Amino acid sequence: MGMLPVLGLSVPDLPTLSGLSIAAPSPLLARSVGEMKIDKRFSASGIIVTDFDSGQVLYERSATQRRPLASLTKLMTAVLIIEQHPDLTAWVTIPPSVEEMNGNTVSLKPGQEFTVGDLLSALLISSANDAAETLAVFHSGSAKEFVIAMNRRAAELGLKNTSFANPVGLDDTDQWSTPKDVSWLARYAFRFPVIADRLGTSTKIIRSRTGEAIGLSHTHALLHADPRVVAGKTGTTDGAGQCLMSVVHEGDRTYLVVLLGSLQRYKDLTNILDALSEHSVL
């Protein structure tokens, strides 16, 4: 993750999004937005492309329309954990409720113990639903109570078009966000090196307190496979379709790309990268 810029953060202050900068549009970037007439290239129904450092919007499509966000939800799960539990070496007991988790899991077993740091790795690298459940119970005693904390923190961060119903990202009528809100949440999450590092890690092995090993592989298919893609997070459900958050390098700039409701998220992302290059958004 050495290539990825990470903004500074004083964790005990629990800052809001007001601490993130928004630069005035430069003439070059503003001109390039008008040139990026590329709507037909994308299958995603919600898109936003921003400059990573300034937050300036380069391109958007229906960026304030509410949609399911699938496992991009786990960005908020990770933020709450690292804000309140900065000791990554603390041991966490896997709760019985993980047996109810389906979808993407790393097969955590009730009674096992893993560190906070390793559970965050499972959460952000392998998008493990059982890790999300475990961390929620660890933080709040139950996933239901954790959701209350998620929504409270979303309100504090100014995410006015975001609502959570579970820490995993499962479809629910009360679980939604927008490309714009996800982009802001992601920029905030990247202020934590612990989160940024894991979002840019392709593979890792974690071990329980008694030595059981679990191999993790990042769910973002283009992470490091395309050298322009240096970090990201995936999400997929029937209701949300294919969702993707990516940090990418093009030229001497870094961009944050959020796709919601995509049919071919990696093709969409590649097209965005090519468009950035073609239109000299540098």
C-alpha positions in Angstrom: 0.0 0.0 0.0 3.0 2.3 -0.2 1.6 3.9 -3.4 -1.7 4.8 -1.9 -2.0 8.2 -0.2 -3.5 8.0 3.3 -4.9 11.0 5.0 -3.9 11.8 8.6 -6.3 11.0 11.4 -6.4 11.5 15.1 -8.5 8.5 16.1 -9.7 9.6 19.5 -11.3 12.7 18.0 -13.8 10.6 16.0 -14.0 13.3 13.3 -16.7 13.8 10.8 -16.5 14.2 7.1 -16.1 17.9 7.5 -12.4 17.1 8.0 -12.0 16.0 4.4 -10.9 18.6 1.9 -12.8 19.5 -1.3 -10.6 21.4 -3.7 -11.8 23.9 -6.1 -12.1 22.4 -9.6 -8.9 22.9 -11.6 -9.5 24.1 -15.2 -8.0 20.9 -16.6 -10.2 18.6 -14.5 -13.3 20.6 -15.1 -12.7 20.6 -18.9 -12.1 16.9 -18.8 -15.5 16.2 -17.2 -17.2 17.6 -20.2 -15.2 15.4 -22.5 -16.0 12.2 -20.7 -19.1 11.4 -22.7 -18.9 7.7 -22.1 -22.3 6.7 -20.6 -22.9 3.9 -23.2 -19.7 2.2 -22.0 -21.1 1.4 -18.6 -23.6 -1.2 -17.3 -23.6 0.2 -13.8 -26.7 2.3 -12.9 -24.9 4.4 -10.3 -21.4 5.7 -10.8 -19.1 8.3 -9.3 -15.4 9.0 -10.1 -13.6 11.4 -7.8 -10.1 12.7 -7.3 -8.8 10.7 -4.3 -7.0 13.6 -2.6 -9.4 16.5 -3.1 -12.8 14.7 -3.4 -13.5 16.6 -6.6 -16.1 14.8 -8.8 -14.9 14.1 -12.3 -17.8 12.0 -13.5 -21.1 10.8 -12.1 -24.2 9.0 -13.1 -27.3 9.0 -10.8 -24.8 9.5 -7.9 -27.4 10.5 -5.4 -30.0 7.8 -6.1 -30.5 5.3 -3.3 -29.6 1.7 -4.1 -28.6 -1.4 -2.2 -24.8 -1.4 -1.5 -24.2 -5.1 -0.7 -20.8 -5.7 1.0 -19.6 -2.2 0.6 -21.5 -2.0 3.9 -18.4 -3.6 5.5 -16.6 -0.2 5.1 -18.8 1.1 7.9 -18.4 -2.0 9.9 -14.6 -1.6 9.7 -14.7 2.1 10.6 -16.7 1.4 13.8 -14.4 -1.3 14.9 -11.2 0.5 14.3 -12.5 3.7 15.9 -13.5 2.0 19.1 -11.1 -1.0 19.2 -7.7 0.2 18.0 -5.9 -2.7 19.8 -5.6 -5.1 16.9 -4.0 -7.8 19.1 -7.1 -8.2 21.3 -8.6 -11.7 21.1 -12.2 -12.1 20.0 -14.3 -15.2 20.5 -16.3 -16.3 17.5 -20.0 -16.3 18.6 -22.6 -19.0 17.9 -24.5 -16.7 15.5 -21.8 -17.2 12.8 -23.4 -20.6 12.1 -26.4 -18.6 10.6 -24.2 -16.8 8.2 -24.3 -17.8 4.5 -22.9 -16.3 1.4 -19.2 -15.3 1.5 -17.6 -16.7 4.7 -14.2 -18.0 5.8 -15.7 -20.8 7.9 -15.1 -19.3 11.3 -16.2 -21.7 14.1 -18.0 -20.8 17.3 -15.5 -20.7 20.2 -12.5 -20.1 18.1 -10.5 -16.9 18.9 -9.0 -14.5 16.4 -7.5 -11.1 16.9 -9.3 -7.9 15.9 -6.7 -7.3 13.3 -7.2 -10.7 11.7 -11.0 -10.4 11.7 -10.6 -7.1 10.0 -8.5 -8.8 7.4 -11.1 -11.4 6.8 -13.7 -8.7 6.6 -12.0 -6.4 4.1 -9.9 -8.9 2.1 -12.2 -11.8 1.8 -15.4 -9.9 2.5 -16.3 -12.5 5.1 -19.9 -12.3 6.4 -18.9 -14.4 9.5 -16.2 -11.9 10.3 -18.7 -9.1 10.0 -21.1 -10.9 12.4 -18.3 -11.6 14.8 -17.0 -8.0 14.9 -20.6 -6.7 15.4 -21.2 -9.0 18.3 -17.8 -8.1 19.8 -18.6 -4.4 19.6 -22.2 -4.2 20.6 -23.3 -7.6 21.9 -25.5 -8.3 18.9 -25.8 -7.4 15.3 -29.0 -5.6 16.0 -27.3 -3.2 18.5 -24.4 -2.8 16.1 -26.8 -1.6 13.4 -27.9 1.2 15.7 -24.3 2.3 16.1 -23.8 2.1 12.3 -26.7 4.4 11.6 -25.7 6.8 14.4 -22.2 7.0 13.0 -23.5 7.5 9.4 -25.6 10.4 10.6 -22.5 11.9 12.4 -20.5 11.6 9.2 -23.2 13.4 7.3 -24.2 10.4 5.1 -27.8 11.6 4.6 -28.7 9.0 2.0 -27.4 5.9 3.8 -29.2 3.4 6.0 -28.0 0.2 7.5 -30.0 -2.9 8.6 -27.2 -5.3 9.1 -23.3 -5.2 9.3 -22.9 -7.7 6.4 -24.6 -6.0 3.4 -27.4 -8.5 2.9 -30.4 -7.2 1.0 -33.0 -5.4 3.2 -35.5 -2.6 2.5 -33.7 -0.5 5.1 -30.2 -1.1 3.7 -29.2 1.4 1.1 -26.8 4.2 0.1 -25.7 6.2 -2.9 -22.5 6.3 -5.0 -21.8 9.7 -3.5 -22.3 8.6 0.1 -20.2 5.4 -0.5 -17.5 7.5 -2.0 -17.4 9.8 1.0 -17.5 6.9 3.4 -14.6 5.2 1.5 -12.5 8.4 1.6 -13.1 8.6 5.3 -12.2 4.9 5.8 -8.9 5.3 4.0 -7.8 7.7 6.6 -7.2 4.7 8.8 -4.0 2.9 7.7 -5.3 -0.3 9.2 -8.2 -0.2 6.8 -6.3 1.1 3.8 -3.7 -1.6 4.1 -6.2 -4.4 4.1 -8.2 -3.0 1.2 -5.0 -3.1 -0.8 -3.8 -6.6 0.2 -4.2 -9.4 -2.3 -3.6 -12.4 0.0 -3.0 -13.1 3.7 -3.0 -16.0 6.2 -4.6 -15.5 9.5 -4.4 -17.9 12.5 -6.6 -18.6 15.4 -5.3 -18.6 19.0 -4.8 -22.3 18.8 -3.0 -22.2 15.4 -5.7 -23.0 12.9 -4.8 -21.2 9.6 -7.2 -19.6 7.2 -6.1 -18.3 3.8 -7.6 -15.1 2.6 -7.8 -13.9 -1.0 -9.1 -10.5 -2.0 -12.4 -10.5 -3.8 -11.5 -7.6 -6.1 -10.4 -9.5 -9.3 -8.4 -6.5 -10.7 -6.5 -5.7 -7.5 -2.9 -5.6 -8.6 -3.8 -7.8 -11.6 -4.2 -4.4 -13.3 -1.3 -2.3 -11.9 -3.6 0.7 -12.0 -5.9 -0.8 -9.3 -4.3 -0.5 -5.9 -7.2 -1.0 -3.4 -10.8 -1.8 -3.4 -13.9 -3.6 -2.0 -16.5 -5.7 -3.7 -20.2 -6.3 -3.0 -22.7 -8.6 -4.7 -26.3 -9.5 -3.8 -29.4 -10.3 -5.9 -30.9 -6.9 -5.0 -27.7 -4.8 -5.4 -26.2 -6.5 -8.4 -22.4 -6.1 -8.7 -21.0 -3.3 -6.6 -17.4 -2.1 -6.6 -15.2 0.5 -4.8 -11.7 1.0 -6.3 -8.8 3.2 -5.7 -6.9 3.5 -9.0 -3.8 5.3 -10.4 -3.8 6.9 -13.8 -0.8 9.0 -14.8 0.3 11.0 -11.7 -3.2 11.1 -10.1 -5.2 8.8 -7.8 -8.9 8.3 -8.2 -11.7 6.7 -6.2 -14.4 4.9 -8.3 -17.7 3.6 -7.0 -20.0 1.5 -9.0 -23.5 0.4 -7.8 -25.9 -1.9 -9.7 -23.4 -3.1 -12.3 -23.8 -6.0 -14.6 -20.1 -6.2 -15.5 -18.2 -4.3 -12.8 -14.7 -5.1 -14.0 -15.5 -4.2 -17.6 -17.0 -0.9 -16.3 -14.0 -0.2 -14.2 -11.6 -0.9 -17.1 -13.6 1.4 -19.3 -13.4 4.2 -16.7 -9.6 3.7 -16.5 -9.3 3.8 -20.3 -11.5 6.9 -20.4 -9.4 8.7 -17.8 -6.4 7.9 -19.9 -8.0 8.8 -23.3 -9.3 12.2 -22.0 -6.0 13.1 -20.3 -7.5 13.6 -16.8 -4.1 13.8 -15.4 
